Amino acid sequence: MELVTVENQQTWSMSSPEKRQKKMSLLSLLFFMLGALNIYVYLQKAKRRFDSDIALLLRVGLLAASVAGLLEVYSAFALPVQFSQN
């Protein structure tokens, strides 16, 4: 009879930390998943922001190249004609 009581006490004392460990594992898994989701959303927003920044940079670069090309054409053709008339 005493042996059964000891077994019950051992089983009870071992099951409580196991249950606590299982709850902690589920809780840590939940926090990990939420953190991973948060990081994923942040990276997707950063990627979209990076893509829009690249698109803006390309547009500004194209505009600057167009202005430089117009100035080059103007200086190559229009300025010599004006100086030759004077």
C-alpha positions as CSV (number, residue, x, y, z in Angstrom):
1,M,0.0,0.0,0.0
2,E,2.8,2.4,0.8
3,L,4.4,1.7,-2.6
4,V,1.3,2.7,-4.4
5,T,1.2,6.0,-2.5
6,V,4.8,6.7,-3.5
7,E,4.0,5.9,-7.1
8,N,1.0,8.2,-7.0
9,Q,3.1,11.0,-5.5
10,Q,5.8,10.5,-8.0
11,T,3.4,10.5,-10.9
12,W,1.6,13.6,-9.6
13,S,4.9,15.5,-9.0
14,M,6.2,14.5,-12.5
15,S,3.0,15.3,-14.3
16,S,2.7,18.9,-13.0
17,P,6.1,20.1,-14.4
18,E,5.4,18.2,-17.6
19,K,2.1,20.0,-18.0
20,R,3.7,23.3,-17.1
21,Q,6.5,22.5,-19.7
22,K,3.9,21.7,-22.3
23,K,2.0,24.9,-21.7
24,M,5.3,26.9,-21.8
25,S,6.2,25.1,-25.1
26,L,2.9,26.1,-26.6
27,L,3.2,29.6,-25.3
28,S,6.8,30.0,-26.6
29,L,5.7,28.5,-30.0
30,L,2.9,31.1,-30.1
31,F,5.2,34.0,-29.4
32,F,7.7,32.6,-31.9
33,M,5.0,32.4,-34.6
34,L,3.8,36.0,-33.9
35,G,7.4,37.2,-33.9
36,A,8.1,35.5,-37.2
37,L,4.9,36.9,-38.7
38,N,5.9,40.4,-37.5
39,I,9.3,40.1,-39.1
40,Y,7.8,38.7,-42.3
41,V,5.4,41.6,-42.6
42,Y,8.1,44.1,-41.8
43,L,10.4,42.6,-44.5
44,Q,7.6,42.7,-47.1
45,K,6.9,46.3,-46.4
46,A,10.6,47.1,-46.6
47,K,10.8,45.3,-49.9
48,R,7.8,47.3,-51.3
49,R,9.4,50.5,-49.9
50,F,12.7,49.5,-51.5
51,D,11.1,48.8,-54.8
52,S,9.3,52.1,-54.8
53,D,12.5,53.9,-53.9
54,I,14.3,52.2,-56.8
55,A,11.5,53.2,-59.2
56,L,11.7,56.8,-58.0
57,L,15.5,56.8,-58.3
58,L,15.2,55.4,-61.9
59,R,12.6,58.1,-62.8
60,V,14.8,60.9,-61.4
61,G,17.8,59.4,-63.2
62,L,15.9,59.3,-66.5
63,L,14.7,62.9,-66.0
64,A,18.3,64.0,-65.2
65,A,19.6,62.2,-68.3
66,S,16.9,63.8,-70.5
67,V,17.8,67.3,-69.2
68,A,21.5,66.6,-69.8
69,G,20.8,65.3,-73.3
70,L,18.7,68.4,-74.1
71,L,21.5,70.7,-72.8
72,E,24.1,68.8,-74.8
73,V,22.0,69.1,-78.0
74,Y,21.4,72.8,-77.3
75,S,25.1,73.4,-76.7
76,A,26.1,71.4,-79.8
77,F,23.7,72.9,-82.3
78,A,22.1,76.1,-81.1
79,L,25.1,77.9,-79.5
80,P,27.4,77.6,-82.5
81,V,24.7,79.1,-84.7
82,Q,24.2,82.0,-82.3
83,F,28.0,82.7,-82.2
84,S,28.3,82.5,-86.0
85,Q,25.6,85.1,-86.5
86,N,27.4,87.6,-84.3
